[in-house]
Amino acid sequence: MKLLLLTSILFLCGIQLSCAKSLRTLDFSYYWSLDEINEYIHDLGQRFPEITEVEEMGITDENRTIFGIRIVNNQNLAERNFSMPILMITGGASARDWISVMAAINIIHELVEHYNEFQILVDYLEWFVIPCLNPDGFVFSQTEGNREWVKTRKVLQGTDCIGVNIERNFNIYWDSGSDDPCSDEYRGPVQTSEEATRLLEFFFYYTSRVQESYISIQAGIPNSFNGNVAYPFAHSSEAIPDNWERKRNIANDMSASINRLTGARYRTGSAANLAGQASGTSTDYATTVTETPLAFTVFAPAGGRFGYDVEEWRINPIVDQIFAAIEDLARHLIFSPTND
């Protein structure tokens, strides 16, 4: 793991929101490997046992472990009878979405290593972050000539094509997805065929009583050089989720926080209207099946030649932008848990 030795920086932070651009002690000038990601979160688990716990969430087709990290003030959690609002975040569902993985790592970094700055977020929320939901695909996409890879690396019976799109594999309007196993949009041979999908669906059910929010971080929408904060639904541009006004208002606040703290502009709207209709998505599943009150997809700004291949020099500003949005959402959950 490459670490940067940075000089001390003095800065002022606003009363309502902490300063998103905090002292960074990690090297975000390049895209990390899976080994570096796993090494880092395990190191945090050893150094900060009072607020972190690394969990083995599942095993992939190529026998890699999907790791998650739980972040919470354990003493506060015990005092509250182990019942605290849960905010779950995933990155890297699409193998080529490297920027989403870096954004998830940065969220972990800020909450844990800068606990003194963001203490209220850890003291009054229980966080679960899975930085790389698709490790097989992620590793494959980092090999020469495979940067565009999207899917898992599942071997499919009866075809030479490989892999399933995790974000088309959830048991919600799954039948409407692509049945072409060679397509990047392939929904899978059956719904919930992938380990990542199974573990998330199980997690949503297991925590449905206290899970307040779920965030899927993804790479940019092609030709959309602004980022996007999207609320459900993805499967239809006409369907309206329960309490959609609250979802819309919080999405707008997340966008406003990004602009206030970083100067960037993120669009807001339903996932179908912003990114196009898609079935079998994690946010639609969380919203509809397990009734998670607040589920959003945060799309990073597009970059590179194809939108997903964001240049390395843009990692730092983009992860700051996404953290500003997540911090704003977390404060809604703490200070306005039911109404905004």
Sequence and secondary structure as in RCSB ss.txt:
>XXXX:A:sequence
MKLLLLTSILFLCGIQLSCAKSLRTLDFSYYWSLDEINEYIHDLGQRFPEITEVEEMGITDENRTIFGIRIVNNQ
NLAERNFSMPILMITGGASARDWISVMAAINIIHELVEHYNEFQILVDYLEWFVIPCLNPDGFVFSQTEGNREWV
KTRKVLQGTDCIGVNIERNFNIYWDSGSDDPCSDEYRGPVQTSEEATRLLEFFFYYTSRVQESYISIQAGIPNSF
NGNVAYPFAHSSEAIPDNWERKRNIANDMSASINRLTGARYRTGSAANLAGQASGTSTDYATTVTETPLAFTVFA
PAGGRFGYDVEEWRINPIVDQIFAAIEDLARHLIFSPTND
>XXXX:A:secstr
  B           SSS  SS    B  SS   HHHHHHHHHHHHHH TTTEEEEEEEE TTS EEEEEEE  HH
HHHHTTT   EEEEE  SSTT HHHHHHHHHHHHHHHHTTTTSHHHHHS EEEEES S HHHHHHHTSTT TT  
S   B TTSS B   GGG SSSSGGGSB  TTSTTB  SSTT SHHHHHHHHHHHHTTTTEEEEEEEE   TT  
SEEEEES SS SS   TTHHHHHHHHHHHHHHHHHHH   EEEEEHHHHH   SS HHHHHHHTS  SEEEEEE 
  BTTTBBS  GGGHHHHHHHHHHHHHHHHHHHHH SS  
